[in-house]
């Protein structure tokens, strides 16, 4: 049996012994491409014959948030503090053995929060129930990465497992377009100055993935890892909040030191309820919600119960949320608010709405 992990470690050792600079950029790019391909083969082999691919949880509310962390960091306590759920809490690892959903109602929004089993090192390759836990993230809108105040260094291990599971937290999908062609080699174009990768490295990585004939247009200043992500095309981009729990055990100086090393968004304690209300605000803000108010023809707008939507929402998205047939029967919509050039502007399905807009949908 081919030992993919040994091959990965051998290439990683070679990279660690090589100084990265302009002259070695090409070699690093090719090695990273080889590692990515080997990891895909290892995950595919580990997944074959597995009983399931993830936890099945029905989505509900305006967004779904997942609590992610190693065992015994206090995820269940956080769920219980934020929602009306009751997730079993104990002072030993692996208390949560399945998904426990709860509901946070805040600022007109209904937010589903999922407490899942703690992950361990090797989770992305199937250790523990890691693959099931990480696959649940693919249907979430936000990840709450929970660290224990006494072991903040676990952040790096968690993020490694998350990356290996094809999830990119707090990263934007690079604006890169690749189109396969039947001949002509690699047609390279970029609209920005590339500072982290050069054309030769781009072309070598493409060939490593057997994209010998293609058109590529790069509109972001990407690096080799981002190019590989685009080529593989199987990454989930999700917002995240990094939480340090049990922070009542820390001094202010210790908090400052942790924040210098890791991208912590908030320090909390479920025991003393330190910053629990502030955490609700952080979750709401990170979900990037907007409020859309609806009105019927000839009647005033309903300004009491807004539709909660994500920023970037179009009229088509609003119609889909209102009724499954509204897009099919759509004639036009009138919009009042920041996104309209004038009150009651008549607009089409692709118009992007803004916070506190009012919409009147006209259907056949």
One Martini backbone bead per residue (centre of mass of N, CA, C, O) as a GRO file, in nm:
protein
  364
    1UNK     BB    1   0.096   0.037   0.022
    2UNK     BB    2   0.069   0.358  -0.011
    3UNK     BB    3   0.260   0.621   0.160
    4UNK     BB    4   0.157   0.937   0.176
    5UNK     BB    5   0.261   1.055   0.447
    6UNK     BB    6   0.562   1.006   0.390
    7UNK     BB    7   0.575   1.183   0.140
    8UNK     BB    8   0.489   1.444   0.276
    9UNK     BB    9   0.718   1.456   0.491
   10UNK     BB   10   0.950   1.466   0.288
   11UNK     BB   11   0.870   1.736   0.156
   12UNK     BB   12   0.857   1.905   0.415
   13UNK     BB   13   1.156   1.864   0.484
   14UNK     BB   14   1.264   1.996   0.228
   15UNK     BB   15   1.136   2.275   0.286
   16UNK     BB   16   1.271   2.325   0.570
   17UNK     BB   17   1.572   2.310   0.419
   18UNK     BB   18   1.459   2.555   0.249
   19UNK     BB   19   1.506   2.862   0.133
   20UNK     BB   20   1.298   3.132   0.087
   21UNK     BB   21   1.293   3.266  -0.249
   22UNK     BB   22   1.309   3.359  -0.565
   23UNK     BB   23   1.480   3.101  -0.656
   24UNK     BB   24   1.264   2.893  -0.483
   25UNK     BB   25   0.967   2.939  -0.565
   26UNK     BB   26   0.919   2.714  -0.771
   27UNK     BB   27   0.983   2.471  -0.588
   28UNK     BB   28   0.765   2.531  -0.377
   29UNK     BB   29   0.520   2.517  -0.565
   30UNK     BB   30   0.560   2.218  -0.647
   31UNK     BB   31   0.556   2.096  -0.360
   32UNK     BB   32   0.272   2.195  -0.285
   33UNK     BB   33   0.127   2.043  -0.511
   34UNK     BB   34   0.213   1.759  -0.423
   35UNK     BB   35   0.086   1.767  -0.141
   36UNK     BB   36  -0.207   1.816  -0.227
   37UNK     BB   37  -0.236   1.550  -0.387
   38UNK     BB   38  -0.166   1.354  -0.152
   39UNK     BB   39  -0.395   1.443   0.039
   40UNK     BB   40  -0.625   1.359  -0.145
   41UNK     BB   41  -0.551   1.057  -0.148
   42UNK     BB   42  -0.568   1.008   0.160
   43UNK     BB   43  -0.863   1.100   0.201
   44UNK     BB   44  -0.990   0.904  -0.001
   45UNK     BB   45  -0.894   0.646   0.145
   46UNK     BB   46  -1.015   0.709   0.430
   47UNK     BB   47  -1.319   0.735   0.311
   48UNK     BB   48  -1.327   0.455   0.224
   49UNK     BB   49  -1.591   0.278   0.373
   50UNK     BB   50  -1.737   0.475   0.525
   51UNK     BB   51  -2.034   0.523   0.696
   52UNK     BB   52  -1.988   0.845   0.691
   53UNK     BB   53  -1.976   1.216   0.629
   54UNK     BB   54  -2.186   1.319   0.857
   55UNK     BB   55  -2.386   1.525   1.013
   56UNK     BB   56  -2.741   1.545   1.055
   57UNK     BB   57  -2.875   1.878   1.008
   58UNK     BB   58  -3.123   2.090   1.023
   59UNK     BB   59  -3.184   2.378   0.895
   60UNK     BB   60  -3.223   2.694   1.073
   61UNK     BB   61  -3.306   2.996   1.026
   62UNK     BB   62  -3.073   3.254   0.923
   63UNK     BB   63  -2.835   3.076   1.058
   64UNK     BB   64  -2.524   2.882   1.086
   65UNK     BB   65  -2.344   2.771   1.379
   66UNK     BB   66  -2.016   2.651   1.477
   67UNK     BB   67  -1.852   2.463   1.724
   68UNK     BB   68  -1.489   2.474   1.755
   69UNK     BB   69  -1.282   2.214   1.912
   70UNK     BB   70  -1.139   2.083   2.156
   71UNK     BB   71  -1.168   1.907   2.413
   72UNK     BB   72  -1.272   2.084   2.698
   73UNK     BB   73  -1.331   2.414   2.621
   74UNK     BB   74  -1.663   2.487   2.643
   75UNK     BB   75  -1.890   2.454   2.421
   76UNK     BB   76  -2.142   2.374   2.584
   77UNK     BB   77  -2.146   2.626   2.763
   78UNK     BB   78  -2.181   2.826   2.533
   79UNK     BB   79  -2.446   2.723   2.425
   80UNK     BB   80  -2.604   2.762   2.696
   81UNK     BB   81  -2.545   3.076   2.709
   82UNK     BB   82  -2.675   3.154   2.415
   83UNK     BB   83  -2.911   2.944   2.461
   84UNK     BB   84  -3.187   2.694   2.497
   85UNK     BB   85  -2.999   2.477   2.533
   86UNK     BB   86  -2.886   2.131   2.639
   87UNK     BB   87  -2.558   2.062   2.702
   88UNK     BB   88  -2.355   1.851   2.821
   89UNK     BB   89  -2.164   1.892   3.126
   90UNK     BB   90  -1.810   1.821   3.180
   91UNK     BB   91  -1.474   1.727   3.323
   92UNK     BB   92  -1.456   1.569   3.041
   93UNK     BB   93  -1.396   1.421   2.764
   94UNK     BB   94  -1.635   1.362   2.525
   95UNK     BB   95  -1.934   1.449   2.592
   96UNK     BB   96  -1.990   1.509   2.297
   97UNK     BB   97  -2.150   1.271   2.053
   98UNK     BB   98  -2.324   1.491   1.917
   99UNK     BB   99  -2.553   1.702   1.792
  100UNK     BB  100  -2.628   2.027   1.943
  101UNK     BB  101  -2.894   2.234   1.920
  102UNK     BB  102  -2.944   2.593   1.904
  103UNK     BB  103  -3.105   2.917   1.991
  104UNK     BB  104  -3.041   3.249   1.876
  105UNK     BB  105  -3.191   3.556   1.981
  106UNK     BB  106  -3.099   3.850   1.779
  107UNK     BB  107  -3.179   4.124   1.631
  108UNK     BB  108  -3.425   3.957   1.470
  109UNK     BB  109  -3.257   3.697   1.487
  110UNK     BB  110  -3.216   3.346   1.388
  111UNK     BB  111  -2.972   3.131   1.544
  112UNK     BB  112  -2.796   2.849   1.470
  113UNK     BB  113  -2.636   2.631   1.712
  114UNK     BB  114  -2.355   2.402   1.705
  115UNK     BB  115  -2.271   2.118   1.896
  116UNK     BB  116  -1.972   1.940   1.869
  117UNK     BB  117  -1.739   1.738   1.871
  118UNK     BB  118  -1.430   1.714   1.946
  119UNK     BB  119  -1.131   1.759   1.816
  120UNK     BB  120  -0.833   1.615   1.671
  121UNK     BB  121  -0.550   1.512   1.581
  122UNK     BB  122  -0.635   1.397   1.256
  123UNK     BB  123  -0.933   1.461   1.172
  124UNK     BB  124  -0.921   1.488   0.853
  125UNK     BB  125  -0.832   1.163   0.845
  126UNK     BB  126  -1.045   1.032   1.087
  127UNK     BB  127  -0.995   1.096   1.366
  128UNK     BB  128  -1.225   0.994   1.537
  129UNK     BB  129  -1.487   1.240   1.435
  130UNK     BB  130  -1.360   1.456   1.245
  131UNK     BB  131  -1.492   1.433   0.962
  132UNK     BB  132  -1.779   1.488   1.061
  133UNK     BB  133  -1.732   1.762   1.188
  134UNK     BB  134  -1.601   1.912   0.941
  135UNK     BB  135  -1.840   1.862   0.741
  136UNK     BB  136  -2.044   2.047   0.897
  137UNK     BB  137  -1.906   2.320   0.802
  138UNK     BB  138  -2.015   2.326   0.499
  139UNK     BB  139  -2.317   2.434   0.623
  140UNK     BB  140  -2.196   2.684   0.742
  141UNK     BB  141  -2.163   3.046   0.820
  142UNK     BB  142  -2.011   2.994   1.106
  143UNK     BB  143  -1.715   2.992   1.315
  144UNK     BB  144  -1.637   2.886   1.649
  145UNK     BB  145  -1.324   2.921   1.785
  146UNK     BB  146  -1.222   2.728   2.064
  147UNK     BB  147  -1.028   2.824   2.347
  148UNK     BB  148  -0.813   2.760   2.597
  149UNK     BB  149  -0.655   2.964   2.819
  150UNK     BB  150  -0.425   2.728   2.878
  151UNK     BB  151  -0.434   2.650   2.533
  152UNK     BB  152  -0.385   2.853   2.272
  153UNK     BB  153  -0.193   2.675   2.082
  154UNK     BB  154  -0.432   2.508   1.945
  155UNK     BB  155  -0.492   2.684   1.702
  156UNK     BB  156  -0.292   2.561   1.494
  157UNK     BB  157  -0.414   2.272   1.494
  158UNK     BB  158  -0.698   2.347   1.407
  159UNK     BB  159  -0.626   2.493   1.138
  160UNK     BB  160  -0.502   2.246   1.006
  161UNK     BB  161  -0.757   2.071   1.000
  162UNK     BB  162  -0.931   2.269   0.844
  163UNK     BB  163  -0.754   2.282   0.588
  164UNK     BB  164  -0.756   1.969   0.534
  165UNK     BB  165  -1.092   2.007   0.503
  166UNK     BB  166  -1.135   2.260   0.296
  167UNK     BB  167  -1.114   2.511   0.498
  168UNK     BB  168  -1.171   2.874   0.501
  169UNK     BB  169  -1.092   3.107   0.741
  170UNK     BB  170  -1.113   3.432   0.674
  171UNK     BB  171  -1.137   3.395   0.356
  172UNK     BB  172  -1.106   3.484   0.022
  173UNK     BB  173  -1.190   3.418  -0.280
  174UNK     BB  174  -1.012   3.406  -0.544
  175UNK     BB  175  -0.962   3.596  -0.846
  176UNK     BB  176  -0.977   3.313  -1.052
  177UNK     BB  177  -0.954   3.204  -1.393
  178UNK     BB  178  -1.014   2.870  -1.534
  179UNK     BB  179  -0.968   2.737  -1.874
  180UNK     BB  180  -1.001   2.481  -2.064
  181UNK     BB  181  -0.810   2.344  -2.336
  182UNK     BB  182  -0.696   2.166  -2.629
  183UNK     BB  183  -0.486   2.403  -2.691
  184UNK     BB  184  -0.188   2.631  -2.666
  185UNK     BB  185  -0.147   2.603  -2.377
  186UNK     BB  186  -0.062   2.874  -2.168
  187UNK     BB  187  -0.285   3.144  -2.097
  188UNK     BB  188  -0.158   3.437  -1.959
  189UNK     BB  189  -0.322   3.657  -1.708
  190UNK     BB  190  -0.313   3.995  -1.555
  191UNK     BB  191  -0.443   4.281  -1.344
  192UNK     BB  192  -0.200   4.241  -1.145
  193UNK     BB  193   0.052   4.259  -0.924
  194UNK     BB  194   0.283   4.006  -0.857
  195UNK     BB  195   0.443   3.924  -0.524
  196UNK     BB  196   0.410   3.583  -0.456
  197UNK     BB  197   0.411   3.519  -0.771
  198UNK     BB  198   0.500   3.379  -1.075
  199UNK     BB  199   0.453   3.272  -1.390
  200UNK     BB  200   0.628   3.015  -1.376
  201UNK     BB  201   0.489   2.898  -1.124
  202UNK     BB  202   0.206   2.887  -1.228
  203UNK     BB  203   0.267   2.695  -1.470
  204UNK     BB  204   0.385   2.460  -1.300
  205UNK     BB  205   0.132   2.403  -1.132
  206UNK     BB  206  -0.057   2.344  -1.364
  207UNK     BB  207   0.109   2.100  -1.471
  208UNK     BB  208   0.090   1.928  -1.211
  209UNK     BB  209  -0.241   1.930  -1.284
  210UNK     BB  210  -0.265   1.893  -1.605
  211UNK     BB  211  -0.269   2.211  -1.717
  212UNK     BB  212  -0.144   2.253  -2.029
  213UNK     BB  213  -0.438   2.361  -2.134
  214UNK     BB  214  -0.505   2.710  -2.074
  215UNK     BB  215  -0.688   2.971  -1.914
  216UNK     BB  216  -0.555   3.253  -1.718
  217UNK     BB  217  -0.702   3.479  -1.470
  218UNK     BB  218  -0.561   3.733  -1.257
  219UNK     BB  219  -0.712   3.956  -0.982
  220UNK     BB  220  -0.504   3.864  -0.760
  221UNK     BB  221  -0.259   3.860  -0.502
  222UNK     BB  222  -0.131   3.561  -0.505
  223UNK     BB  223  -0.049   3.243  -0.397
  224UNK     BB  224   0.016   2.914  -0.419
  225UNK     BB  225  -0.214   2.814  -0.233
  226UNK     BB  226  -0.444   2.966  -0.379
  227UNK     BB  227  -0.407   2.836  -0.653
  228UNK     BB  228  -0.462   2.545  -0.560
  229UNK     BB  229  -0.748   2.596  -0.459
  230UNK     BB  230  -0.863   2.672  -0.735
  231UNK     BB  231  -0.794   2.414  -0.886
  232UNK     BB  232  -0.952   2.217  -0.696
  233UNK     BB  233  -1.246   2.346  -0.612
  234UNK     BB  234  -1.306   2.242  -0.272
  235UNK     BB  235  -1.364   2.506  -0.112
  236UNK     BB  236  -1.454   2.655   0.204
  237UNK     BB  237  -1.585   2.976   0.278
  238UNK     BB  238  -1.554   3.112   0.617
  239UNK     BB  239  -1.645   3.254   0.888
  240UNK     BB  240  -1.479   3.376   1.199
  241UNK     BB  241  -1.444   3.314   1.563
  242UNK     BB  242  -1.214   3.384   1.820
  243UNK     BB  243  -1.215   3.203   2.132
  244UNK     BB  244  -1.154   3.262   2.482
  245UNK     BB  245  -1.188   3.050   2.738
  246UNK     BB  246  -1.150   3.094   3.076
  247UNK     BB  247  -1.052   3.410   3.132
  248UNK     BB  248  -1.062   3.427   3.453
  249UNK     BB  249  -0.756   3.294   3.464
  250UNK     BB  250  -0.660   3.570   3.357
  251UNK     BB  251  -0.462   3.821   3.289
  252UNK     BB  252  -0.413   4.098   3.111
  253UNK     BB  253  -0.128   4.021   3.020
  254UNK     BB  254  -0.204   3.741   2.907
  255UNK     BB  255  -0.403   3.842   2.697
  256UNK     BB  256  -0.202   4.016   2.538
  257UNK     BB  257  -0.012   3.781   2.459
  258UNK     BB  258  -0.221   3.613   2.302
  259UNK     BB  259  -0.299   3.838   2.093
  260UNK     BB  260  -0.014   3.848   1.958
  261UNK     BB  261  -0.028   3.534   1.852
  262UNK     BB  262  -0.350   3.551   1.815
  263UNK     BB  263  -0.675   3.596   1.646
  264UNK     BB  264  -0.848   3.735   1.876
  265UNK     BB  265  -1.182   3.849   1.942
  266UNK     BB  266  -1.255   3.700   2.234
  267UNK     BB  267  -1.303   3.709   2.586
  268UNK     BB  268  -1.426   3.445   2.800
  269UNK     BB  269  -1.684   3.330   3.053
  270UNK     BB  270  -1.917   3.102   3.158
  271UNK     BB  271  -1.886   3.113   3.465
  272UNK     BB  272  -1.893   3.455   3.481
  273UNK     BB  273  -2.006   3.585   3.206
  274UNK     BB  274  -1.784   3.690   3.031
  275UNK     BB  275  -1.885   3.841   2.737
  276UNK     BB  276  -2.158   3.711   2.634
  277UNK     BB  277  -2.310   3.955   2.513
  278UNK     BB  278  -2.077   4.035   2.322
  279UNK     BB  279  -2.077   3.772   2.157
  280UNK     BB  280  -2.349   3.815   2.022
  281UNK     BB  281  -2.258   4.066   1.864
  282UNK     BB  282  -2.026   3.932   1.708
  283UNK     BB  283  -2.193   3.723   1.559
  284UNK     BB  284  -2.386   3.915   1.415
  285UNK     BB  285  -2.168   4.083   1.267
  286UNK     BB  286  -2.019   3.840   1.119
  287UNK     BB  287  -2.280   3.759   0.943
  288UNK     BB  288  -2.375   4.004   0.775
  289UNK     BB  289  -2.642   4.145   0.815
  290UNK     BB  290  -2.967   4.228   0.686
  291UNK     BB  291  -3.259   4.441   0.660
  292UNK     BB  292  -3.585   4.353   0.526
  293UNK     BB  293  -3.868   4.521   0.415
  294UNK     BB  294  -4.217   4.475   0.371
  295UNK     BB  295  -4.478   4.533   0.113
  296UNK     BB  296  -4.792   4.606   0.019
  297UNK     BB  297  -5.005   4.707  -0.197
  298UNK     BB  298  -5.133   5.001  -0.048
  299UNK     BB  299  -4.935   4.954   0.199
  300UNK     BB  300  -4.763   4.961   0.462
  301UNK     BB  301  -4.484   4.883   0.602
  302UNK     BB  302  -4.321   4.621   0.776
  303UNK     BB  303  -4.130   4.738   1.068
  304UNK     BB  304  -4.118   4.471   1.275
  305UNK     BB  305  -4.051   4.220   1.052
  306UNK     BB  306  -3.775   4.134   0.925
  307UNK     BB  307  -3.567   4.029   0.691
  308UNK     BB  308  -3.297   3.805   0.716
  309UNK     BB  309  -2.993   3.885   0.554
  310UNK     BB  310  -2.729   3.893   0.344
  311UNK     BB  311  -2.488   4.043   0.223
  312UNK     BB  312  -2.569   4.071  -0.129
  313UNK     BB  313  -2.855   4.068  -0.165
  314UNK     BB  314  -3.118   3.996  -0.373
  315UNK     BB  315  -3.427   3.995  -0.499
  316UNK     BB  316  -3.422   3.693  -0.552
  317UNK     BB  317  -3.361   3.609  -0.260
  318UNK     BB  318  -3.615   3.730  -0.141
  319UNK     BB  319  -3.819   3.568  -0.306
  320UNK     BB  320  -3.725   3.287  -0.206
  321UNK     BB  321  -3.803   3.347   0.096
  322UNK     BB  322  -4.107   3.412   0.059
  323UNK     BB  323  -4.141   3.223  -0.219
  324UNK     BB  324  -4.102   2.967  -0.449
  325UNK     BB  325  -4.281   3.134  -0.692
  326UNK     BB  326  -4.176   3.434  -0.726
  327UNK     BB  327  -3.968   3.413  -0.955
  328UNK     BB  328  -4.158   3.291  -1.175
  329UNK     BB  329  -4.381   3.546  -1.117
  330UNK     BB  330  -4.209   3.782  -1.183
  331UNK     BB  331  -4.203   4.136  -1.265
  332UNK     BB  332  -4.147   4.340  -1.011
  333UNK     BB  333  -3.980   4.594  -0.804
  334UNK     BB  334  -4.008   4.799  -0.522
  335UNK     BB  335  -3.774   5.049  -0.387
  336UNK     BB  336  -3.670   5.153  -0.060
  337UNK     BB  337  -3.366   5.324  -0.009
  338UNK     BB  338  -3.023   5.301  -0.046
  339UNK     BB  339  -3.043   5.125  -0.328
  340UNK     BB  340  -3.210   5.357  -0.430
  341UNK     BB  341  -3.239   5.642  -0.631
  342UNK     BB  342  -3.551   5.628  -0.562
  343UNK     BB  343  -3.852   5.616  -0.449
  344UNK     BB  344  -3.987   5.328  -0.590
  345UNK     BB  345  -3.803   5.176  -0.759
  346UNK     BB  346  -3.775   4.990  -1.046
  347UNK     BB  347  -3.674   4.640  -1.026
  348UNK     BB  348  -3.474   4.363  -1.053
  349UNK     BB  349  -3.345   4.057  -0.951
  350UNK     BB  350  -3.021   4.167  -0.949
  351UNK     BB  351  -3.064   4.350  -0.723
  352UNK     BB  352  -2.896   4.507  -0.458
  353UNK     BB  353  -2.935   4.510  -0.126
  354UNK     BB  354  -2.996   4.702   0.173
  355UNK     BB  355  -3.010   4.816   0.470
  356UNK     BB  356  -3.354   4.890   0.530
  357UNK     BB  357  -3.503   4.806   0.303
  358UNK     BB  358  -3.786   4.836   0.083
  359UNK     BB  359  -4.028   4.589  -0.046
  360UNK     BB  360  -4.224   4.546  -0.358
  361UNK     BB  361  -4.383   4.272  -0.491
  362UNK     BB  362  -4.451   4.180  -0.830
  363UNK     BB  363  -4.690   3.952  -0.963
  364UNK     BB  364  -4.876   3.733  -1.172
   0.00000   0.00000   0.00000
